[in-house]
Amino acid sequence: MRALLYADTFPRLVRDWREDPGKWLSRLVFLLGPWVCLWMVELLNENDVFDDLAAWQVLMNMVFYYFLFAALRLILGRNRRAAALGTVLSFAFGLVNHYVLRFRGRILFPADITGWRTAANVAGGFDYSADQYITQAAVLFTAYLFLVFFCVPQRRRKKVKLPAALLLWAVMGGYCYAFFCTGMLPALDIYTQQWVTQRNGFLLNFSIALRYSSVDRPENYSKDLVLELMEEYPGVPAAQGEQPVNIVVIMNESFGDLTIFDALNASEDPTPFLHSMEENTIKGWMYSSVTGGGTATIEFEYLTGFTSLFQPPHTVAYQLYVEEGMPSLAALAGSQGYATTAFHPYKSSGWNRVLAYQYLSFDRQMYEEDVTDPYMIRSYISDRSDYEMICRSTEEEDFSFFFNVTMQNHSGYAQGWYNLPKAIQLPGNLKAADYSAEQFLDLMRESDKALEELIGYYSQCEEPTLVVFFGDHQPPLANAFYEELYGKKLSERTTEEVMQQYAVPFFLWANYDIEERQDVVISPNFLGVLTAQTAGLPLTGYMEFLSELYEVLPAITPVGFVTADGEFLSRTELSEEEQEWLWRYEVLNYCGMVDLFDEARPMFCVD
């Protein structure tokens, strides 16, 4: 019986095609629409859909395009109208994304939607002329609409039968629920592309970012609880006495002191000057939240005191969570009369820094185009030229808070040795594990020389100056290299040994008398508080809380914790008291980062 049914179906379809070919042409054009939209939007996304996207990325993008067309068909009841509207909407969003990509160097993110007022304020200063990507997408857009126009129009609205419509809505709703509300994406190891943001395809990456755009609300969180903590931590006024005229903060790209590993056995110490610093110096190890990459995460933690521990994994706050007026160390310094500058001698497009620095209250931003006649090492502006820009800037301004993210030591250690002498040798087993590690160590040697020149300059400067220096993370060297350093497989490491790969050096140095300390342990979220305390700046209530939390858990990272007793523990190993402190931190972190209501603002900001 079933065979007879199937045998009758095909002839009936052929007969319908012969009797009304226009209806079938309309259906085929409708089904072609999502493919056209993918191609068109990815042209605007500056992607080659055939080469730049993997098959699974194409498939997951197509799911959403077909859902869009299906939903419009169910609502409008007409193929032509649904196809035309779906294409127009896709082209419009693709065009907006293209301009964001063109002006900022990364695609549209959900956070940009909430910041549309800021974008509108500066919209008049950009060039909106058509380029090759817009031209190609517009040709495809027009050609498809031409096909839609010549399809035979439906005489009346044709509803999809109720069971089929309910099934379609259920499938779309179920998939969206799984995508946005369950652990499907983490289980598939799918996360937002944060650096080369086009790599997932526009619609998929936007959707993934939307999936990860919310920070979980802490258990038992309430505004009343935050207000109670405000009373407990009212803040600390500025210290009596003279504040430094210059506060220079340097986050040195990939600056890792691999002598923390006993098995390094390099032919010479890559950073002898760093190791010699003692006078008027606070120094030690900072346990980073990332290793091998993720610079912007450490910037955010240092400047705000918030931690990536409470964010969804593999997300970057600069792309997803920074909003206008967010509390920061730059805002605190600005409230005390400091001119605030952010400087990164590379492209402004990376990590959404232009908007993030603006939201974090920096008065001025500087990038690679602001460095005149730079001395290059490999293909990047050297630390020497970077520091010369800092010195010139602090000469020109009174009361300067200068935040610098260097570029010289960025990964890619198989590059040419342009302006980089080969000086340090590694033993054969380490060199065989990763031959590029020697280039990294020679970069550290050049950084150390530039650092010695910088400290020498400010040593002779009459203006009281505080220099804060730290690496953002260790370099992305091969796993085999680290296994040689550990003498074991990475999977066999203890929590303490894992965190060893996250340790980077830091110091605070002043050209005036400060209390000297060695072997200090800290994490980036506390280092901003230590900066403010050493500089004699006032502390907000939130910073006062962080200063007390530091006495209990001096290092807090997503991979582990260091306790006041010097133990290295995972989160589940923390004591009840430590867990209570961590919960309080999560409450205040959530309030300041997500739910900064007016009554709580004084806890996070200094007027």
Secondary structure, 3 states (H helix, E strand, C coil): CHHHHHHHHHHHHHHHHHHCHHHHHHHHHHHHHHHHHHHHHHHHCCCCCCCCCCHHHHHHHHHHHHHHHHHHHHHHCCHHHHHHHHHHHHHHHHHHHHHHHHHHCCCCCHHHHHCHHHHHHHHHHCCCCCCHHHHHHHHHHHHHHHHHHCCCCCCCCCCCCHHHHHHHHHHHHHHHHHHHHCCHHHHCCCCCCCCCHHHHCHHHHHHHHHHCCCCCCCCCCCHHHHHHHHHHCCCECCCCCCCCCEEEEEEECCCCCHHHCCCCCCCCCCCHHHHHCCCCEEEEEEECCCCCCCHHHHHHHHHHCCCHHHCCCCCCHHHHCCCCCCCCHHHHHHHCCCEEEEECCCCCCHHHHHHHHHHCCCCEEECHHHCCCCCEECCEECHHHHHHHHHHHHHHCCCEEEEEECCCCCCCCCCCCCCCCCCCCCCHHHHHHCCCHHHHHHHHHHHHHHHHHHHHHHHCCCCCEEEEEEECCCCCCCHHHHHHHHCCCHHHCCHHHHHHCCEEEEEEEECCCCCCEEEEEECHHHHHHHHHHHHCCCECHHHHHHHHHHHHCCEEECCEEECCCCCEECHHHCCHHHHHHHHHHHHHHHHHHCCCCHHHHHHHCCC
